[in-house]
Amino acid sequence: MSFPVTAKKERRPLRMRTKLMFFLCAMTALTLLLVWLLVTRFLEPLYQNHIYRDLVARMESLATRIDAAESPISDRSLWGLKVDDEFWDKINEEIVNGTLDFQGCCVDVADNTLRSVAHIEHLYPCLLHATASTFGVTGETDWNTTQMIYLRSQVFEKGQIYEIVESKNGDRRQMVVGRLAGNGQYTVILSTSMAQVTEAAVVLDELLPAVGLGLLVLSVVAAWLFSRWFTRPLTQLSRAAREMAGGNYDVRVEPTRSSDELNQLAEDFNHMASEVKKAAQLQRDLLANVSHDLRTPLTLIKGYAETVRDITGDNPDRRTEQLNIIVDETDRLSGLVNSVMELSKVSSGVEKPQMVLFDMAQLCEEVAERYEAVCAQNGYTLKLEADTPCLVGADPAMMERVLHNLLGNAMHHIGEDGVFVLRCIPRQEGGARIEVEDHGEGIAAADLPYIFDRYYRSRSDAGKVGTGLGLSITKAIFQSHGCRFGVNSTPGEGTTFWFTLDARL
């Protein structure tokens, strides 16, 4: 029994440009909402708080001077009120030179009889008493209104006051603050007019929808243009990536004019495209070279196997000879496959060096001992020059592989004297320089830049044993360690391969 399966419709994700436009428009709408809340909910409290702090500061500037006065600023007796003219003259001087600022304020000073001692009127009209512009003792104008007497009594009772006074029809308001001064003998009361912030908030509330709509339209247009400019490099990168996926490794992305992350991304993409193109070319070359090298041993193996089967099967000597050729070619084929796999691991970074500190001179000595038997068998001489310990930071297993590759290469191209040399030379700054020298036919100067390339053979040694990958593997190991390496050669005199290692991890 089978059950029908309904395919789930794939949901297309929002394009980055759409997301960016939505984000910018949302930020604009949120900003407008915050402005609306500020105007309609917080404008009046913030305004009142600002007026209150300013009014209290002005009140304190006068009250502190009254507190610091050496004598009473007024004296009320049977003959009337007598004020300290010297004190108030100083106050006038400070008002004139700007030390004290009472512009837009009504200032009232009264004694413990709740009667006015002095006043400064810079508020027109004033809701607390009749408007006047004189300073000093009260005159024809009645400064002791019922409301003022009440406010003074509240100051004596509470020590300080804060009130909002409105006109009868509610069209004007004043903020009033006051406190005791002069050891509790006087009241200092300041008031100032308050603008109709509520009406301003209403006007702004009516204006905001139109302003908000205009800003929203403007933000949509700006977001559309900005998102187009912002996402253009990403669109180019996407198009280039699709072309590269289709096999076009020559595609490149034009970097942006600004030095930002998108420009860096474009440069990184172009660098990646170059590396991918190189890797693809190396892969094609590797397949071509490997297929070419595999064809020869496979042809020989098949040919000799058929010969043994059809012709020389009854001849033991010929059969043995041909079977030995089959075994040799099989070993050659196995060595080629192993070399290719080893090169692939090191080049791709799958096999990473395990860095430790060790004595390179001791490693050279251990490797040289393994060549004693083959040298004795062939009449060769391996000279070891590694008497001084050399501490280096590297992967010992990989360095041993390098030494075997270089020594094997030197043996294949050994000179008539049968001598090849392994040196480990300590460096003044630490570390070591390792050299492998042979006295063979040497390498032409035109071939030196390519000597470490895959399957490259600079010498006329097509018939010699080897896969052509030994030096390529050696180069990959050098690059994984980040060390310097090279080759010096003089045709007819010999060749020296060298590399250096530092004494740090």
HELIX and SHEET records of a PDB file:
HELIX    1   1 MET A   16  LEU A   37  1                                  22    
HELIX    2   2 LEU A   38  PHE A   42  3                                   5    
HELIX    3   3 LEU A   43  ALA A   68  1                                  26    
HELIX    4   4 ASP A   85  ASN A   97  1                                  13    
HELIX    5   5 THR A  146  LYS A  158  1                                  13    
HELIX    6   6 VAL A  197  ALA A  245  1                                  49    
HELIX    7   7 GLU A  261  ASP A  310  1                                  50    
HELIX    8   8 THR A  312  ASP A  314  5                                   3    
HELIX    9   9 PRO A  316  SER A  348  1                                  33    
HELIX   10  10 MET A  360  GLU A  369  1                                  10    
HELIX   11  11 GLU A  372  ASN A  378  1                                   7    
HELIX   12  12 PRO A  396  HIS A  412  1                                  17    
HELIX   13  13 LEU A  448  TYR A  450  5                                   3    
HELIX   14  14 GLY A  470  HIS A  481  1                                  12    
SHEET    1   A 2 SER A  74  SER A  77  0                                        
SHEET    2   A 2 GLY A  80  VAL A  83 -1                                        
SHEET    1   B 5 SER A 116  GLU A 121  0                                        
SHEET    2   B 5 CYS A 105  ASP A 111 -1                                        
SHEET    3   B 5 TYR A 186  MET A 194 -1                                        
SHEET    4   B 5 ARG A 173  ALA A 181 -1                                        
SHEET    5   B 5 GLN A 160  GLU A 166 -1                                        
SHEET    1   C 2 VAL A 356  ASP A 359  0                                        
SHEET    2   C 2 LEU A 391  ALA A 394 -1                                        
SHEET    1   D 5 THR A 381  GLU A 385  0                                        
SHEET    2   D 5 VAL A 419  PRO A 426  1                                        
SHEET    3   D 5 ALA A 432  ASP A 438 -1                                        
SHEET    4   D 5 GLY A 494  LEU A 501 -1                                        
SHEET    5   D 5 PHE A 485  THR A 490 -1                                        
END                                                                             
